[in-house]
């Protein structure tokens, strides 16, 4: 059974938790489905052990948010 995103992230990098969740909320994508698909399956649980990958995730969320603000729809498969 996979660990949840929250338990992995909180236990590994508490200093990034608030920032990452804030970005996800701003992007309007803070849902369990999105988090499971992108954070756990696309990047893998190991992302939370490396600051570089956490930064990449934040950049990804920002780019998705920017696209949404422009009025584009992003297919689920592209997330």
mmCIF file of the N, C-alpha and C atoms, coordinates in Angstrom:
data_MODEL
# 
_entry.id   MODEL 
# 
loop_
_atom_site.group_PDB 
_atom_site.id 
_atom_site.type_symbol 
_atom_site.label_atom_id 
_atom_site.label_alt_id 
_atom_site.label_comp_id 
_atom_site.label_asym_id 
_atom_site.label_entity_id 
_atom_site.label_seq_id 
_atom_site.pdbx_PDB_ins_code 
_atom_site.Cartn_x 
_atom_site.Cartn_y 
_atom_site.Cartn_z 
_atom_site.occupancy 
_atom_site.B_iso_or_equiv 
_atom_site.pdbx_formal_charge 
_atom_site.auth_seq_id 
_atom_site.auth_comp_id 
_atom_site.auth_asym_id 
_atom_site.auth_atom_id 
_atom_site.pdbx_PDB_model_num 
ATOM 1   N N  . UNK A 1 1  ? 0.831  -1.188 0.000   1.00 0.00 ? 1  UNK A N  1 
ATOM 2   C CA . UNK A 1 1  ? 0.000  0.000  0.000   1.00 0.00 ? 1  UNK A CA 1 
ATOM 3   C C  . UNK A 1 1  ? 0.878  1.256  0.000   1.00 0.00 ? 1  UNK A C  1 
ATOM 4   N N  . UNK A 1 2  ? 0.598  2.165  -0.915  1.00 0.00 ? 2  UNK A N  1 
ATOM 5   C CA . UNK A 1 2  ? 1.390  3.388  -0.997  1.00 0.00 ? 2  UNK A CA 1 
ATOM 6   C C  . UNK A 1 2  ? 1.092  4.314  0.176   1.00 0.00 ? 2  UNK A C  1 
ATOM 7   N N  . UNK A 1 3  ? 2.116  5.049  0.584   1.00 0.00 ? 3  UNK A N  1 
ATOM 8   C CA . UNK A 1 3  ? 1.892  6.085  1.585   1.00 0.00 ? 3  UNK A CA 1 
ATOM 9   C C  . UNK A 1 3  ? 1.153  7.226  0.900   1.00 0.00 ? 3  UNK A C  1 
ATOM 10  N N  . UNK A 1 4  ? 0.391  7.941  1.678   1.00 0.00 ? 4  UNK A N  1 
ATOM 11  C CA . UNK A 1 4  ? -0.293 9.089  1.088   1.00 0.00 ? 4  UNK A CA 1 
ATOM 12  C C  . UNK A 1 4  ? 0.725  10.190 0.848   1.00 0.00 ? 4  UNK A C  1 
ATOM 13  N N  . UNK A 1 5  ? 0.401  11.100 -0.066  1.00 0.00 ? 5  UNK A N  1 
ATOM 14  C CA . UNK A 1 5  ? 1.277  12.234 -0.345  1.00 0.00 ? 5  UNK A CA 1 
ATOM 15  C C  . UNK A 1 5  ? 1.571  13.005 0.933   1.00 0.00 ? 5  UNK A C  1 
ATOM 16  N N  . UNK A 1 6  ? 0.533  13.274 1.704   1.00 0.00 ? 6  UNK A N  1 
ATOM 17  C CA . UNK A 1 6  ? 0.706  14.094 2.903   1.00 0.00 ? 6  UNK A CA 1 
ATOM 18  C C  . UNK A 1 6  ? 1.674  13.454 3.883   1.00 0.00 ? 6  UNK A C  1 
ATOM 19  N N  . UNK A 1 7  ? 1.538  12.159 4.133   1.00 0.00 ? 7  UNK A N  1 
ATOM 20  C CA . UNK A 1 7  ? 2.408  11.525 5.114   1.00 0.00 ? 7  UNK A CA 1 
ATOM 21  C C  . UNK A 1 7  ? 3.852  11.495 4.627   1.00 0.00 ? 7  UNK A C  1 
ATOM 22  N N  . UNK A 1 8  ? 4.042  11.264 3.344   1.00 0.00 ? 8  UNK A N  1 
ATOM 23  C CA . UNK A 1 8  ? 5.401  11.248 2.796   1.00 0.00 ? 8  UNK A CA 1 
ATOM 24  C C  . UNK A 1 8  ? 6.001  12.644 2.883   1.00 0.00 ? 8  UNK A C  1 
ATOM 25  N N  . UNK A 1 9  ? 5.247  13.630 2.423   1.00 0.00 ? 9  UNK A N  1 
ATOM 26  C CA . UNK A 1 9  ? 5.775  14.988 2.357   1.00 0.00 ? 9  UNK A CA 1 
ATOM 27  C C  . UNK A 1 9  ? 6.037  15.576 3.747   1.00 0.00 ? 9  UNK A C  1 
ATOM 28  N N  . UNK A 1 10 ? 5.093  15.391 4.662   1.00 0.00 ? 10 UNK A N  1 
ATOM 29  C CA . UNK A 1 10 ? 5.252  15.945 6.001   1.00 0.00 ? 10 UNK A CA 1 
ATOM 30  C C  . UNK A 1 10 ? 6.430  15.308 6.712   1.00 0.00 ? 10 UNK A C  1 
ATOM 31  N N  . UNK A 1 11 ? 6.594  13.998 6.564   1.00 0.00 ? 11 UNK A N  1 
ATOM 32  C CA . UNK A 1 11 ? 7.677  13.327 7.275   1.00 0.00 ? 11 UNK A CA 1 
ATOM 33  C C  . UNK A 1 11 ? 9.040  13.651 6.677   1.00 0.00 ? 11 UNK A C  1 
ATOM 34  N N  . UNK A 1 12 ? 9.094  13.947 5.374   1.00 0.00 ? 12 UNK A N  1 
ATOM 35  C CA . UNK A 1 12 ? 10.372 14.176 4.728   1.00 0.00 ? 12 UNK A CA 1 
ATOM 36  C C  . UNK A 1 12 ? 10.796 15.648 4.717   1.00 0.00 ? 12 UNK A C  1 
ATOM 37  N N  . UNK A 1 13 ? 9.894  16.519 4.383   1.00 0.00 ? 13 UNK A N  1 
ATOM 38  C CA . UNK A 1 13 ? 10.256 17.924 4.221   1.00 0.00 ? 13 UNK A CA 1 
ATOM 39  C C  . UNK A 1 13 ? 9.194  18.862 4.770   1.00 0.00 ? 13 UNK A C  1 
ATOM 40  N N  . UNK A 1 14 ? 9.070  18.962 6.092   1.00 0.00 ? 14 UNK A N  1 
ATOM 41  C CA . UNK A 1 14 ? 8.031  19.829 6.644   1.00 0.00 ? 14 UNK A CA 1 
ATOM 42  C C  . UNK A 1 14 ? 8.182  21.281 6.202   1.00 0.00 ? 14 UNK A C  1 
ATOM 43  N N  . UNK A 1 15 ? 9.412  21.729 5.922   1.00 0.00 ? 15 UNK A N  1 
ATOM 44  C CA . UNK A 1 15 ? 9.616  23.115 5.532   1.00 0.00 ? 15 UNK A CA 1 
ATOM 45  C C  . UNK A 1 15 ? 9.039  23.432 4.158   1.00 0.00 ? 15 UNK A C  1 
ATOM 46  N N  . UNK A 1 16 ? 8.785  22.415 3.338   1.00 0.00 ? 16 UNK A N  1 
ATOM 47  C CA . UNK A 1 16 ? 8.219  22.655 2.012   1.00 0.00 ? 16 UNK A CA 1 
ATOM 48  C C  . UNK A 1 16 ? 6.720  22.431 1.960   1.00 0.00 ? 16 UNK A C  1 
ATOM 49  N N  . UNK A 1 17 ? 6.174  21.811 3.001   1.00 0.00 ? 17 UNK A N  1 
ATOM 50  C CA . UNK A 1 17 ? 4.756  21.430 2.992   1.00 0.00 ? 17 UNK A CA 1 
ATOM 51  C C  . UNK A 1 17 ? 3.840  22.619 2.722   1.00 0.00 ? 17 UNK A C  1 
ATOM 52  N N  . UNK A 1 18 ? 3.987  23.669 3.503   1.00 0.00 ? 18 UNK A N  1 
ATOM 53  C CA . UNK A 1 18 ? 3.076  24.799 3.375   1.00 0.00 ? 18 UNK A CA 1 
ATOM 54  C C  . UNK A 1 18 ? 3.200  25.475 2.016   1.00 0.00 ? 18 UNK A C  1 
ATOM 55  N N  . UNK A 1 19 ? 4.413  25.630 1.538   1.00 0.00 ? 19 UNK A N  1 
ATOM 56  C CA . UNK A 1 19 ? 4.621  26.281 0.242   1.00 0.00 ? 19 UNK A CA 1 
ATOM 57  C C  . UNK A 1 19 ? 4.006  25.469 -0.891  1.00 0.00 ? 19 UNK A C  1 
ATOM 58  N N  . UNK A 1 20 ? 4.248  24.177 -0.873  1.00 0.00 ? 20 UNK A N  1 
ATOM 59  C CA . UNK A 1 20 ? 3.730  23.332 -1.950  1.00 0.00 ? 20 UNK A CA 1 
ATOM 60  C C  . UNK A 1 20 ? 2.206  23.279 -1.927  1.00 0.00 ? 20 UNK A C  1 
ATOM 61  N N  . UNK A 1 21 ? 1.628  23.145 -0.749  1.00 0.00 ? 21 UNK A N  1 
ATOM 62  C CA . UNK A 1 21 ? 0.175  23.106 -0.652  1.00 0.00 ? 21 UNK A CA 1 
ATOM 63  C C  . UNK A 1 21 ? -0.434 24.447 -1.050  1.00 0.00 ? 21 UNK A C  1 
ATOM 64  N N  . UNK A 1 22 ? 0.263  25.529 -0.734  1.00 0.00 ? 22 UNK A N  1 
ATOM 65  C CA . UNK A 1 22 ? -0.201 26.857 -1.129  1.00 0.00 ? 22 UNK A CA 1 
ATOM 66  C C  . UNK A 1 22 ? -0.221 26.969 -2.650  1.00 0.00 ? 22 UNK A C  1 
ATOM 67  N N  . UNK A 1 23 ? 0.836  26.511 -3.304  1.00 0.00 ? 23 UNK A N  1 
ATOM 68  C CA . UNK A 1 23 ? 0.890  26.543 -4.766  1.00 0.00 ? 23 UNK A CA 1 
ATOM 69  C C  . UNK A 1 23 ? -0.223 25.692 -5.372  1.00 0.00 ? 23 UNK A C  1 
ATOM 70  N N  . UNK A 1 24 ? -0.455 24.532 -4.775  1.00 0.00 ? 24 UNK A N  1 
ATOM 71  C CA . UNK A 1 24 ? -1.509 23.654 -5.292  1.00 0.00 ? 24 UNK A CA 1 
ATOM 72  C C  . UNK A 1 24 ? -2.875 24.315 -5.160  1.00 0.00 ? 24 UNK A C  1 
ATOM 73  N N  . UNK A 1 25 ? -3.080 24.994 -4.041  1.00 0.00 ? 25 UNK A N  1 
ATOM 74  C CA . UNK A 1 25 ? -4.358 25.669 -3.813  1.00 0.00 ? 25 UNK A CA 1 
ATOM 75  C C  . UNK A 1 25 ? -4.535 26.812 -4.803  1.00 0.00 ? 25 UNK A C  1 
ATOM 76  N N  . UNK A 1 26 ? -3.485 27.600 -4.998  1.00 0.00 ? 26 UNK A N  1 
ATOM 77  C CA . UNK A 1 26 ? -3.540 28.713 -5.948  1.00 0.00 ? 26 UNK A CA 1 
ATOM 78  C C  . UNK A 1 26 ? -3.849 28.186 -7.346  1.00 0.00 ? 26 UNK A C  1 
ATOM 79  N N  . UNK A 1 27 ? -3.244 27.065 -7.685  1.00 0.00 ? 27 UNK A N  1 
ATOM 80  C CA . UNK A 1 27 ? -3.459 26.485 -9.011  1.00 0.00 ? 27 UNK A CA 1 
ATOM 81  C C  . UNK A 1 27 ? -4.859 25.888 -9.141  1.00 0.00 ? 27 UNK A C  1 
ATOM 82  N N  . UNK A 1 28 ? -5.567 25.777 -8.025  1.00 0.00 ? 28 UNK A N  1 
ATOM 83  C CA . UNK A 1 28 ? -6.905 25.208 -8.054  1.00 0.00 ? 28 UNK A CA 1 
ATOM 84  C C  . UNK A 1 28 ? -6.892 23.714 -8.269  1.00 0.00 ? 28 UNK A C  1 
ATOM 85  N N  . UNK A 1 29 ? -5.800 23.078 -7.876  1.00 0.00 ? 29 UNK A N  1 
ATOM 86  C CA . UNK A 1 29 ? -5.635 21.658 -8.165  1.00 0.00 ? 29 UNK A CA 1 
ATOM 87  C C  . UNK A 1 29 ? -5.377 20.841 -6.910  1.00 0.00 ? 29 UNK A C  1 
ATOM 88  N N  . UNK A 1 30 ? -5.760 21.394 -5.762  1.00 0.00 ? 30 UNK A N  1 
ATOM 89  C CA . UNK A 1 30 ? -5.471 20.704 -4.508  1.00 0.00 ? 30 UNK A CA 1 
ATOM 90  C C  . UNK A 1 30 ? -6.543 19.647 -4.233  1.00 0.00 ? 30 UNK A C  1 
ATOM 91  N N  . UNK A 1 31 ? -6.560 18.617 -5.046  1.00 0.00 ? 31 UNK A N  1 
ATOM 92  C CA . UNK A 1 31 ? -7.508 17.526 -4.867  1.00 0.00 ? 31 UNK A CA 1 
ATOM 93  C C  . UNK A 1 31 ? -6.728 16.239 -4.704  1.00 0.00 ? 31 UNK A C  1 
ATOM 94  N N  . UNK A 1 32 ? -7.311 15.295 -4.030  1.00 0.00 ? 32 UNK A N  1 
ATOM 95  C CA . UNK A 1 32 ? -6.603 14.034 -3.803  1.00 0.00 ? 32 UNK A CA 1 
ATOM 96  C C  . UNK A 1 32 ? -6.293 13.321 -5.117  1.00 0.00 ? 32 UNK A C  1 
ATOM 97  N N  . UNK A 1 33 ? -7.182 13.435 -6.097  1.00 0.00 ? 33 UNK A N  1 
ATOM 98  C CA . UNK A 1 33 ? -6.941 12.774 -7.382  1.00 0.00 ? 33 UNK A CA 1 
ATOM 99  C C  . UNK A 1 33 ? -5.726 13.367 -8.070  1.00 0.00 ? 33 UNK A C  1 
ATOM 100 N N  . UNK A 1 34 ? -5.645 14.685 -8.096  1.00 0.00 ? 34 UNK A N  1 
ATOM 101 C CA . UNK A 1 34 ? -4.510 15.354 -8.732  1.00 0.00 ? 34 UNK A CA 1 
ATOM 102 C C  . UNK A 1 34 ? -3.216 15.020 -8.001  1.00 0.00 ? 34 UNK A C  1 
ATOM 103 N N  . UNK A 1 35 ? -3.252 15.126 -6.671  1.00 0.00 ? 35 UNK A N  1 
ATOM 104 C CA . UNK A 1 35 ? -2.053 14.847 -5.886  1.00 0.00 ? 35 UNK A CA 1 
ATOM 105 C C  . UNK A 1 35 ? -1.584 13.410 -6.100  1.00 0.00 ? 35 UNK A C  1 
ATOM 106 N N  . UNK A 1 36 ? -2.505 12.469 -6.091  1.00 0.00 ? 36 UNK A N  1 
ATOM 107 C CA . UNK A 1 36 ? -2.136 11.065 -6.285  1.00 0.00 ? 36 UNK A CA 1 
ATOM 108 C C  . UNK A 1 36 ? -1.550 10.860 -7.674  1.00 0.00 ? 36 UNK A C  1 
ATOM 109 N N  . UNK A 1 37 ? -2.220 11.399 -8.686  1.00 0.00 ? 37 UNK A N  1 
ATOM 110 C CA . UNK A 1 37 ? -1.781 11.179 -10.058 1.00 0.00 ? 37 UNK A CA 1 
ATOM 111 C C  . UNK A 1 37 ? -0.434 11.824 -10.340 1.00 0.00 ? 37 UNK A C  1 
ATOM 112 N N  . UNK A 1 38 ? -0.304 13.088 -10.009 1.00 0.00 ? 38 UNK A N  1 
ATOM 113 C CA . UNK A 1 38 ? 0.910  13.816 -10.370 1.00 0.00 ? 38 UNK A CA 1 
ATOM 114 C C  . UNK A 1 38 ? 2.040  13.606 -9.385  1.00 0.00 ? 38 UNK A C  1 
ATOM 115 N N  . UNK A 1 39 ? 1.765  13.804 -8.108  1.00 0.00 ? 39 UNK A N  1 
ATOM 116 C CA . UNK A 1 39 ? 2.843  13.761 -7.134  1.00 0.00 ? 39 UNK A CA 1 
ATOM 117 C C  . UNK A 1 39 ? 3.341  12.353 -6.842  1.00 0.00 ? 39 UNK A C  1 
ATOM 118 N N  . UNK A 1 40 ? 2.435  11.393 -6.801  1.00 0.00 ? 40 UNK A N  1 
ATOM 119 C CA . UNK A 1 40 ? 2.865  10.037 -6.473  1.00 0.00 ? 40 UNK A CA 1 
ATOM 120 C C  . UNK A 1 40 ? 3.161  9.191  -7.707  1.00 0.00 ? 40 UNK A C  1 
ATOM 121 N N  . UNK A 1 41 ? 2.312  9.274  -8.730  1.00 0.00 ? 41 UNK A N  1 
ATOM 122 C CA . UNK A 1 41 ? 2.491  8.380  -9.870  1.00 0.00 ? 41 UNK A CA 1 
ATOM 123 C C  . UNK A 1 41 ? 3.419  8.953  -10.936 1.00 0.00 ? 41 UNK A C  1 
ATOM 124 N N  . UNK A 1 42 ? 3.311  10.252 -11.234 1.00 0.00 ? 42 UNK A N  1 
ATOM 125 C CA . UNK A 1 42 ? 4.155  10.826 -12.278 1.00 0.00 ? 42 UNK A CA 1 
ATOM 126 C C  . UNK A 1 42 ? 5.575  11.088 -11.762 1.00 0.00 ? 42 UNK A C  1 
ATOM 127 N N  . UNK A 1 43 ? 5.674  11.766 -10.613 1.00 0.00 ? 43 UNK A N  1 
ATOM 128 C CA . UNK A 1 43 ? 6.992  12.059 -10.069 1.00 0.00 ? 43 UNK A CA 1 
ATOM 129 C C  . UNK A 1 43 ? 7.506  10.949 -9.165  1.00 0.00 ? 43 UNK A C  1 
ATOM 130 N N  . UNK A 1 44 ? 6.601  10.219 -8.556  1.00 0.00 ? 44 UNK A N  1 
ATOM 131 C CA . UNK A 1 44 ? 7.004  9.152  -7.641  1.00 0.00 ? 44 UNK A CA 1 
ATOM 132 C C  . UNK A 1 44 ? 7.175  9.673  -6.225  1.00 0.00 ? 44 UNK A C  1 
ATOM 133 N N  . UNK A 1 45 ? 7.011  8.794  -5.264  1.00 0.00 ? 45 UNK A N  1 
ATOM 134 C CA . UNK A 1 45 ? 7.122  9.195  -3.862  1.00 0.00 ? 45 UNK A CA 1 
ATOM 135 C C  . UNK A 1 45 ? 8.482  9.792  -3.544  1.00 0.00 ? 45 UNK A C  1 
ATOM 136 N N  . UNK A 1 46 ? 9.520  9.365  -4.260  1.00 0.00 ? 46 UNK A N  1 
ATOM 137 C CA . UNK A 1 46 ? 10.866 9.826  -3.949  1.00 0.00 ? 46 UNK A CA 1 
ATOM 138 C C  . UNK A 1 46 ? 11.062 11.319 -4.178  1.00 0.00 ? 46 UNK A C  1 
ATOM 139 N N  . UNK A 1 47 ? 10.132 11.962 -4.915  1.00 0.00 ? 47 UNK A N  1 
ATOM 140 C CA . UNK A 1 47 ? 10.287 13.398 -5.146  1.00 0.00 ? 47 UNK A CA 1 
ATOM 141 C C  . UNK A 1 47 ? 10.390 14.158 -3.830  1.00 0.00 ? 47 UNK A C  1 
ATOM 142 N N  . UNK A 1 48 ? 9.695  13.704 -2.825  1.00 0.00 ? 48 UNK A N  1 
ATOM 143 C CA . UNK A 1 48 ? 9.665  14.454 -1.573  1.00 0.00 ? 48 UNK A CA 1 
ATOM 144 C C  . UNK A 1 48 ? 10.969 14.347 -0.789  1.00 0.00 ? 48 UNK A C  1 
ATOM 145 N N  . UNK A 1 49 ? 11.867 13.489 -1.231  1.00 0.00 ? 49 UNK A N  1 
ATOM 146 C CA . UNK A 1 49 ? 13.157 13.375 -0.538  1.00 0.00 ? 49 UNK A CA 1 
ATOM 147 C C  . UNK A 1 49 ? 14.201 14.289 -1.155  1.00 0.00 ? 49 UNK A C  1 
ATOM 148 N N  . UNK A 1 50 ? 13.845 14.978 -2.226  1.00 0.00 ? 50 UNK A N  1 
ATOM 149 C CA . UNK A 1 50 ? 14.819 15.824 -2.916  1.00 0.00 ? 50 UNK A CA 1 
ATOM 150 C C  . UNK A 1 50 ? 14.246 17.207 -3.165  1.00 0.00 ? 50 UNK A C  1 
ATOM 151 N N  . UNK A 1 51 ? 14.938 18.216 -2.676  1.00 0.00 ? 51 UNK A N  1 
ATOM 152 C CA . UNK A 1 51 ? 14.470 19.592 -2.841  1.00 0.00 ? 51 UNK A CA 1 
ATOM 153 C C  . UNK A 1 51 ? 14.321 19.950 -4.318  1.00 0.00 ? 51 UNK A C  1 
ATOM 154 N N  . UNK A 1 52 ? 15.230 19.469 -5.140  1.00 0.00 ? 52 UNK A N  1 
ATOM 155 C CA . UNK A 1 52 ? 15.190 19.784 -6.564  1.00 0.00 ? 52 UNK A CA 1 
ATOM 156 C C  . UNK A 1 52 ? 13.871 19.342 -7.193  1.00 0.00 ? 52 UNK A C  1 
ATOM 157 N N  . UNK A 1 53 ? 13.416 18.154 -6.845  1.00 0.00 ? 53 UNK A N  1 
ATOM 158 C CA . UNK A 1 53 ? 12.161 17.660 -7.406  1.00 0.00 ? 53 UNK A CA 1 
ATOM 159 C C  . UNK A 1 53 ? 10.960 18.379 -6.802  1.00 0.00 ? 53 UNK A C  1 
ATOM 160 N N  . UNK A 1 54 ? 11.076 18.784 -5.539  1.00 0.00 ? 54 UNK A N  1 
ATOM 161 C CA . UNK A 1 54 ? 9.992  19.557 -4.936  1.00 0.00 ? 54 UNK A CA 1 
ATOM 162 C C  . UNK A 1 54 ? 9.867  20.887 -5.661  1.00 0.00 ? 54 UNK A C  1 
ATOM 163 N N  . UNK A 1 55 ? 10.998 21.504 -5.957  1.00 0.00 ? 55 UNK A N  1 
ATOM 164 C CA . UNK A 1 55 ? 11.007 22.760 -6.704  1.00 0.00 ? 55 UNK A CA 1 
ATOM 165 C C  . UNK A 1 55 ? 10.414 22.553 -8.089  1.00 0.00 ? 55 UNK A C  1 
ATOM 166 N N  . UNK A 1 56 ? 10.732 21.439 -8.722  1.00 0.00 ? 56 UNK A N  1 
ATOM 167 C CA . UNK A 1 56 ? 10.170 21.132 -10.042 1.00 0.00 ? 56 UNK A CA 1 
ATOM 168 C C  . UNK A 1 56 ? 8.653  21.002 -9.959  1.00 0.00 ? 56 UNK A C  1 
ATOM 169 N N  . UNK A 1 57 ? 8.164  20.417 -8.872  1.00 0.00 ? 57 UNK A N  1 
ATOM 170 C CA . UNK A 1 57 ? 6.726  20.258 -8.712  1.00 0.00 ? 57 UNK A CA 1 
ATOM 171 C C  . UNK A 1 57 ? 6.060  21.616 -8.560  1.00 0.00 ? 57 UNK A C  1 
ATOM 172 N N  . UNK A 1 58 ? 6.670  22.521 -7.795  1.00 0.00 ? 58 UNK A N  1 
ATOM 173 C CA . UNK A 1 58 ? 6.121  23.864 -7.621  1.00 0.00 ? 58 UNK A CA 1 
ATOM 174 C C  . UNK A 1 58 ? 6.084  24.589 -8.967  1.00 0.00 ? 58 UNK A C  1 
ATOM 175 N N  . UNK A 1 59 ? 7.147  24.461 -9.742  1.00 0.00 ? 59 UNK A N  1 
ATOM 176 C CA . UNK A 1 59 ? 7.176  25.095 -11.069 1.00 0.00 ? 59 UNK A CA 1 
ATOM 177 C C  . UNK A 1 59 ? 6.082  24.519 -11.966 1.00 0.00 ? 59 UNK A C  1 
ATOM 178 N N  . UNK A 1 60 ? 5.866  23.214 -11.859 1.00 0.00 ? 60 UNK A N  1 
ATOM 179 C CA . UNK A 1 60 ? 4.814  22.573 -12.650 1.00 0.00 ? 60 UNK A CA 1 
ATOM 180 C C  . UNK A 1 60 ? 3.445  23.128 -12.266 1.00 0.00 ? 60 UNK A C  1 
ATOM 181 N N  . UNK A 1 61 ? 3.188  23.234 -10.968 1.00 0.00 ? 61 UNK A N  1 
ATOM 182 C CA . UNK A 1 61 ? 1.907  23.767 -10.514 1.00 0.00 ? 61 UNK A CA 1 
ATOM 183 C C  . UNK A 1 61 ? 1.712  25.197 -10.991 1.00 0.00 ? 61 UNK A C  1 
ATOM 184 N N  . UNK A 1 62 ? 2.783  25.996 -10.959 1.00 0.00 ? 62 UNK A N  1 
ATOM 185 C CA . UNK A 1 62 ? 2.679  27.375 -11.428 1.00 0.00 ? 62 UNK A CA 1 
ATOM 186 C C  . UNK A 1 62 ? 2.360  27.418 -12.917 1.00 0.00 ? 62 UNK A C  1 
ATOM 187 N N  . UNK A 1 63 ? 2.988  26.548 -13.689 1.00 0.00 ? 63 UNK A N  1 
ATOM 188 C CA . UNK A 1 63 ? 2.731  26.558 -15.135 1.00 0.00 ? 63 UNK A CA 1 
ATOM 189 C C  . UNK A 1 63 ? 1.295  26.127 -15.425 1.00 0.00 ? 63 UNK A C  1 
ATOM 190 N N  . UNK A 1 64 ? 0.795  25.159 -14.669 1.00 0.00 ? 64 UNK A N  1 
ATOM 191 C CA . UNK A 1 64 ? -0.594 24.733 -14.840 1.00 0.00 ? 64 UNK A CA 1 
ATOM 192 C C  . UNK A 1 64 ? -1.531 25.879 -14.464 1.00 0.00 ? 64 UNK A C  1 
ATOM 193 N N  . UNK A 1 65 ? -1.249 26.543 -13.357 1.00 0.00 ? 65 UNK A N  1 
ATOM 194 C CA . UNK A 1 65 ? -2.068 27.680 -12.931 1.00 0.00 ? 65 UNK A CA 1 
ATOM 195 C C  . UNK A 1 65 ? -2.074 28.776 -14.001 1.00 0.00 ? 65 UNK A C  1 
ATOM 196 N N  . UNK A 1 66 ? -0.906 29.071 -14.546 1.00 0.00 ? 66 UNK A N  1 
ATOM 197 C CA . UNK A 1 66 ? -0.814 30.106 -15.581 1.00 0.00 ? 66 UNK A CA 1 
ATOM 198 C C  . UNK A 1 66 ? -1.643 29.748 -16.802 1.00 0.00 ? 66 UNK A C  1 
ATOM 199 N N  . UNK A 1 67 ? -1.606 28.478 -17.190 1.00 0.00 ? 67 UNK A N  1 
ATOM 200 C CA . UNK A 1 67 ? -2.407 28.045 -18.335 1.00 0.00 ? 67 UNK A CA 1 
ATOM 201 C C  . UNK A 1 67 ? -3.903 28.174 -18.041 1.00 0.00 ? 67 UNK A C  1 
ATOM 202 N N  . UNK A 1 68 ? -4.286 27.811 -16.826 1.00 0.00 ? 68 UNK A N  1 
ATOM 203 C CA . UNK A 1 68 ? -5.695 27.908 -16.450 1.00 0.00 ? 68 UNK A CA 1 
ATOM 204 C C  . UNK A 1 68 ? -6.157 29.363 -16.427 1.00 0.00 ? 68 UNK A C  1 
ATOM 205 N N  . UNK A 1 69 ? -5.278 30.262 -15.956 1.00 0.00 ? 69 UNK A N  1 
ATOM 206 C CA . UNK A 1 69 ? -5.631 31.680 -15.910 1.00 0.00 ? 69 UNK A CA 1 
ATOM 207 C C  . UNK A 1 69 ? -5.816 32.260 -17.307 1.00 0.00 ? 69 UNK A C  1 
ATOM 208 N N  . UNK A 1 70 ? -5.121 31.691 -18.285 1.00 0.00 ? 70 UNK A N  1 
ATOM 209 C CA . UNK A 1 70 ? -5.266 32.144 -19.671 1.00 0.00 ? 70 UNK A CA 1 
ATOM 210 C C  . UNK A 1 70 ? -6.548 31.606 -20.300 1.00 0.00 ? 70 UNK A C  1 
ATOM 211 N N  . UNK A 1 71 ? -7.197 30.692 -19.605 1.00 0.00 ? 71 UNK A N  1 
ATOM 212 C CA . UNK A 1 71 ? -8.455 30.148 -20.105 1.00 0.00 ? 71 UNK A CA 1 
ATOM 213 C C  . UNK A 1 71 ? -8.305 28.834 -20.846 1.00 0.00 ? 71 UNK A C  1 
ATOM 214 N N  . UNK A 1 72 ? -7.110 28.267 -20.806 1.00 0.00 ? 72 UNK A N  1 
ATOM 215 C CA . UNK A 1 72 ? -6.902 26.981 -21.471 1.00 0.00 ? 72 UNK A CA 1 
ATOM 216 C C  . UNK A 1 72 ? -7.402 25.859 -20.581 1.00 0.00 ? 72 UNK A C  1 
ATOM 217 N N  . UNK A 1 73 ? -7.853 24.799 -21.199 1.00 0.00 ? 73 UNK A N  1 
ATOM 218 C CA . UNK A 1 73 ? -8.184 23.609 -20.428 1.00 0.00 ? 73 UNK A CA 1 
ATOM 219 C C  . UNK A 1 73 ? -7.037 22.621 -20.620 1.00 0.00 ? 73 UNK A C  1 
ATOM 220 N N  . UNK A 1 74 ? -6.707 21.950 -19.555 1.00 0.00 ? 74 UNK A N  1 
ATOM 221 C CA . UNK A 1 74 ? -5.596 21.004 -19.598 1.00 0.00 ? 74 UNK A CA 1 
ATOM 222 C C  . UNK A 1 74 ? -6.151 19.604 -19.421 1.00 0.00 ? 74 UNK A C  1 
ATOM 223 N N  . UNK A 1 75 ? -6.015 18.769 -20.447 1.00 0.00 ? 75 UNK A N  1 
ATOM 224 C CA . UNK A 1 75 ? -6.519 17.393 -20.320 1.00 0.00 ? 75 UNK A CA 1 
ATOM 225 C C  . UNK A 1 75 ? -5.853 16.684 -19.144 1.00 0.00 ? 75 UNK A C  1 
ATOM 226 N N  . UNK A 1 76 ? -6.620 15.860 -18.452 1.00 0.00 ? 76 UNK A N  1 
ATOM 227 C CA . UNK A 1 76 ? -6.103 15.130 -17.291 1.00 0.00 ? 76 UNK A CA 1 
ATOM 228 C C  . UNK A 1 76 ? -4.828 14.365 -17.640 1.00 0.00 ? 76 UNK A C  1 
ATOM 229 N N  . UNK A 1 77 ? -4.770 13.782 -18.831 1.00 0.00 ? 77 UNK A N  1 
ATOM 230 C CA . UNK A 1 77 ? -3.606 12.979 -19.215 1.00 0.00 ? 77 UNK A CA 1 
ATOM 231 C C  . UNK A 1 77 ? -2.336 13.804 -19.333 1.00 0.00 ? 77 UNK A C  1 
ATOM 232 N N  . UNK A 1 78 ? -2.474 15.110 -19.531 1.00 0.00 ? 78 UNK A N  1 
ATOM 233 C CA . UNK A 1 78 ? -1.302 15.969 -19.675 1.00 0.00 ? 78 UNK A CA 1 
ATOM 234 C C  . UNK A 1 78 ? -0.765 16.482 -18.354 1.00 0.00 ? 78 UNK A C  1 
ATOM 235 N N  . UNK A 1 79 ? -1.472 16.248 -17.260 1.00 0.00 ? 79 UNK A N  1 
ATOM 236 C CA . UNK A 1 79 ? -1.032 16.758 -15.968 1.00 0.00 ? 79 UNK A CA 1 
ATOM 237 C C  . UNK A 1 79 ? 0.142  15.978 -15.445 1.00 0.00 ? 79 UNK A C  1 
# 
